[in-house]
Amino acid sequence: GDRPTGVPYLVFNPHPFPVRGPIEIENCLDHRPLFQYKDRINQVPVDVLGPDGQRMPLQIVATEHSAIRDHAWRKRIVMVDEVPALGWSFYELRLADKDEPQSPPASPVTVDADGGALANADYRVVAKPGDEALRIEHHGRNIFGEDGLRFAVFEDGWGSWGGMNEEPDSIDISKQREAWRIVAVDVLETGPWRGVVWVRFAGANSCIDLTIRLVAGVEVVDISARVFWNERCARLKMILPAGEDAEFDVPGTTVRRGPQGEVPGGRWVRIHGKDSQTVGLASDFIYNFDAKDGCLRATLLRATRFADDAVLKPEDERWRPATDRGEHRFRFRLTPGGEELPREAQVLAAPLIVQNVIPATVLPGQAGPLPRRGSLGGLASQDVELLALKPGDDGRPVARLRNTLDKPQDIALNWLGQRHALSLTAGQIATIRL
């Protein structure tokens, strides 16, 4: 009849291992507003059917649009599910017959609006206006000690290429100009499956906004950052007081370093602290670090002159523009720093793909040959990285694999129902035809 049908979505996992985490879907429930719910938009019953056709536990969150606020015409939900390795899951967002209660997770996310605290079964994050740091606990342990996670501006008058003669001061950017403080905290989402808190750190001229997310059953602190940067001869650093001995992801391998000034790093870094405690940091933006005084410090932005090798002060040559000024967005994640860290970095760089499917292709009676949940293949070993999966010169698929261990290992790559066995030497990168 006149009732709207559901909106189908296909979620694809591009990684050779299963990925469990939050999935967000937003769409119109009908091609017109639902007039019967005018001024009652929070009472619209919404369902998501999973790959097995059963109702999925979900949490309704704010839509990205801000138009026609008194009419129910669009909904956004978040749910937690696992998508198979190199595979897909099919979901359907729909207007439900009635608003039926759903079972919450065994350990729901909690948000203390007054105290600025956000917690799930693994992590607790506390942000209070006036403080200089975020307090982050993992299973009750304050992972950054009493100092907490901080942001500070450091003096950096060196030119575009740093010290042209490797001057010691040019690779030890440690003179702090300004420590930022928390000036505002707001709760954006509350619910059993996900809690979100917005925090602003600010200094005299610049600020950083952090949108911090915790998800039920996911042992990760997920943070989206937005920086408004207006400095000269300066460097913005995020300070993680968890230790100064760190293991870095670099192209083709990893390297472990102690304090030695400014050094490059890749997609993730594992900090080794006291009593064998570790903290993991994965990012899609941060590639420069230094360690000193028991802290790992990550460079976020740098305001230097373009193509300039002079050592200058902020007030010198004010007419010359500085790099990095303006707005910047990036994401990073904090993890326990175990075997999950490289995979979290890969998922951050290439998240689950959520694709709205053309309804005409999934009408009843027109099902295709593939199931609503499936996998093209996967890797049995988590110590092997899939670098590429592509057509070869002869049209046959080619897989490029890297052994991340410093010892040989026998692995198996499954592809389209076939098992491909391979022996890799320590640190080897190998290419095979499938």
N, C-alpha and C positions, 0 to 999 in steps of 0.2 A: 504494500500500500504506500502510504505517504511517509512511512518511517524511514529515516536515513540509515544506510548500511554502514558497517565499520570501515575504517581506513587501514589498509594493509601496510605493513612495514617489514622490510628485510634488513636484518642486522648481520653484517659480515665481519669476520675476524681474519685479518690478513697475516696473523702470526702462526707459526707451526706448533703452538701450544695453546691450550684452552685459556680463555680470558674471562675472569669473573669480576664484575664491577657494576657500577650504575649505568643504566641506559635511559636516556631522555628522549621522549617523543612529544612533539607538539603538532596539533593540526586542528582544523575546523571539524566540529561534530556534524555539521550539516552545511549546505551551500547557502543557508540563510540563518539569521539569528533564531535562537530558540525562544520565541516570544513568551512562552508560558513560564519562563524562568527570569523574566525581566525583574531587575532589582533583587534577584535571588540566585546570583551566579554561583555562590558557594554551595548551593543545594542540588546542582546538576549531578545526577548519578553517572559515573564514568567507569568503564571496564576496559581491561586489556586481556585479550585471549592469547595464551602462549602457544608454543608449537604443538602442544598436545591438545589444544582446544579448550583447556581449562583456564579459569580466571587466575590472573597473576596478582600477587600482593603488590600494591603500588602506593605512591604518595603523590597527591596533587600539589604542584608548585606553581609559582607565578609564571605567566606567559611572558614572552619577550616583548610583545606588543603592549601598547598602553592606550589603545583606542576603544571607543564604545564600551566604557567600563561598566555600564549598567545592564548590558545585554550579554547573555551567555551564547557565545558563538565560537569560542576557541578554548582549548584546554591543553595544558602541558603536564606531563606526568614523569616521575622518575621511578624506576624499578631496579631490582638487583637480580641478575641472572648470569649464567655461564654460557658462553658461546664456544662451540667446539673449535679445535685447532683447524686453521685454514678452512673454516666452515661458516655456516649460517644458521640463523634462527629466525622464524617467521612469527610476527605478532600482529594483532589487530586491535586498534584503538576504536572504541565505539561508545555510543550513548547506551547506558544500561537500562534495563527494565525498571529497576528500583535500586535504591542506595542500600546495599547490603554490607554489613560490617565485615572487614577482612582481618585475618589473624596477623598480629604484629610479629616482628622478629623476636627470637628468644632473648636477644640482648639489644634493645632499641637504643637509638641515639638520643642523648639528652642535651638540652640547652638551658642554661641558667641565664636568663636575660639580664637580671640585676647584677650578677657577678661576672658576666662576660665569659662564662665557661662553656665549653663544648666538649662532649665526651661520647665515646663508644666503648666497646668492651676492651679495646687495646690502648687507645690514646685519650688524653685529656689536655685541652688547650685552654689557657686562661689569658685574656686580654683585658687590661684595666686602663682607662684614661689616666694619663699622668705618668705611667710606667715607661721605662725605656726598653722593655723587652716583652716578648711573648714567653709564657711559661708553658712548657710542653712536657708531659709525663707519658711514659710508656710502661704499662703495667705497674704504675705507682712510682717508677723511677724518673726523676727529673733529668731528662737526657742532656740538657745544657746547663745543669747546675743552677746555682743561684743567679748567675748573670743572665741567663735566658737568651733567646734568639733576638739579635739586635741589628740595627742599621745605623751606619755612620758615614759621614763625608770626610775624606782624607785629602790632604794637600798633594797635588800632582801637577807641578809646573813644568814637567818634562814635555818635550814636543811629541809629535805624532808617533815617532818611533822609539820613544823612551830615551834612555841615555845612549848617545851615539858611540860612546867609548866604554860602555858597560860600567858606568860609575856606580858604586855600591848603593848610593841613595836612590838611584833610578829603579833598582829592583827590590827595594825595601820601602814600600809606600806605607809608612806607619805613623806619620804625623797627623793626628786627628784634628780636623777643623771643627766638627760639629757632630754631636750625638742626637739622633732623632728620638722623639717621644710619641707615645700613643696619644692622639688628640680626639679620637672619636671611635666608638664601637656601636654597631647596630646588628641586630639579629635579622637575617633575611629569610631563613627557613627553619621551621621546627616540624618534627614528625618522627615517626618510629624508624624510618629507613634512612633519612639523611637530615643532618643539621648543617646550617650555613651561617657563618658570622663574618661580618665585614669590619675590617680594622684599618684605620689610617694612622700611619706614622708620618710626622712632619718635622721639618726644620724651618729655618728662616725663609728660604727661597723655594724649596722643593718638597715633595711628599711622595709617599708610596701607599697605595691602597691594596690591601690583601683581602681576597675572598677565600675564606678557609672552609673546607668541606670535610666532614667525617661521614662515613657510610657504614651502616650496620653490616658486620661480618667482613669488612675489608680493612686490613691492617696497614693503612696508609693515611697520612695527612696530605690532602690534596689542596694546593694553594694556587690561585690565579692572582697575578700581580699586575698592577697598572701604576707606572711611575710618571710623575710630572717633574721633569728635570730642568732646572734653570740655574746652572752653576758655571764657573769658569776655573780652569786650572785645578780641577777637583776630580775625585774618583769616589763613587758610591760603592760601599761594600756591605754585604750581609755577613754578620759575624756569628759563627756557630761554635760556642765554647764546649766542644766535646772531645778535644784532643788535637795534637799537631802532627800526628803520624797518620798519613792518609794514602789510600790506594786509589789510583785514577784510571778511568777508562781512557785509552788512547788508541789511535788507529792500529788495528791488528793485534793488540795485546793490552796488558795493564802494566802500570808501573807504580811502585810504592815509594813515597818521598816523605822526608821530614822537613823541618824549616830550612829553606834555601832561597827565599824571596819569591818573586812573582813567577809562576809556572803555568803552562797550559794544561788543560784537562778536557775530557770528552763529555759523553752524555751522562756519566754518573761518577760519584766519588764516595768511597767508603771510609769513614773516619774510625780509626782504632783508638779507643780511649782506655781508661784504667780498668783493671780486672776483666780484660778481654771483652769489654762492652763495645759495641759498634753502633754507628748511626749512618744511615744511607741518605744521600741526596741525589735525586735525578732531576734533570732540567732539560728544557728545550731552548735554552737561552744563555746559560752560564758556562763559560769556557776558560776562565782565568781565575787562579787561586793563589793564596799564599798562606803559610802557617807560621804562627808565632804566639808565644806566651800562652800555650795551651789551647789555642783557638785555630780553627780553620776559617779563613776569610775568603769569600767569593766576590769577585768584582762584578758588579751589575752594569754600571755605566761609567763613562770617562769623558770629561769635558776638557779637551785640548784643542789647540789651533789646528786648522787644516794645513797639511804639508809644511810643517814648521819644526825646526830642530833646535830652536832657542829655548832656554830655561827662563820662564817668565812668571810674574805674579798676576793674580786676578785683575788688578787694576791697570796692568800694562796693556797698551794697544787695544783699548776697549772696542775699537771699531771692527776688529777682526772677529768673524764668527767662530763659535766653538762647536765641536762635534757632540753628537748625542742629545743636544738640547731638544726639548719637546716631550711628546707622549710616547711611552713604550709599554708594550704588553708582553707578558710571558707567563709560563707556568713552571712550577717545581713541586716535587713530592718528597716527603720525608718518610723513610721506611726503617725497619729494624737494622738494615744493613747486612742481611744474610744473603742466601742464594736468590731471593726474590728480586734483588736490586737491579741487575742487568735487564731482567724482563720488564720491570716497572718502567725503566728508561725507554725500552723499545715500545711499550704500549703508549707512553706519553708522546713519543715522536710520531707514532702511527696508531691513533685510537681506533676503536670500533667504528665501522662505517654504518650509519643509520640512513637507510634509503627508503623513501616513500615509493611504493610500487603502483604502477598504473592499474586502477581497479579492474579494467576490462580483462586483464590477463589472469585474474584470480577469481572470476565469478564462479559460483557453484556449478559444478558439472564440467568445468574447464581446467581441472587440476593438471599440472605437468607431471613428468615422470619422477621428479625428485621429491623427497619427503620435506616436511616443514622444518625439520632440523637435520643437518647433515654435515659431513666433513669431506674435504678433498684429500686430506692426508695429514701428516704431522711428523714431528721428531720425538723419538722416545727419550732422548737424553736432553736434560736442561743445560748441559755444559757445552752444547753445540749451538752455534748461531747460524741461522739461515740468512746469508747475505744477499742472495738473489734467487729468483725463480722466474724464468723467462723463456721465450722461444729461442732455440738455437738456430744456427745458420741453415740447418736442414729441416727446420720446422719442429723438431722434437724438443720437448722441454729440457732445460738445463737448470740444474740446481748448484749453487755455490755455497759451500759450508765452511765454517771455521771452528776448529777445536779450541775452546777457550782455556783448556787446562794445559799445564806444563808437563803432561805425561800422555802417552798414547791411550786411545780408547776405541773400542768397537761400537759402532752406532748403527741404527736402522732408521731409514727415511721411508715412511709410507706415502704412496702417491697413487690415487685412483685404484685402491684395492691391492696394489702390488707393494711388496716389501723389498727395499734396496739396502743391502748390507754394505758397510764400508768401514775400513780401518783407517784411522787418522793418527798421524804422529803428533808429538807435542806441538801445540800452536799452529798446526798445519791448516792452510786454506786449500780446499780441494774443489774441483768442478767435475760434476758427473752428468752424463746424459741419462734421462729417464725413459 
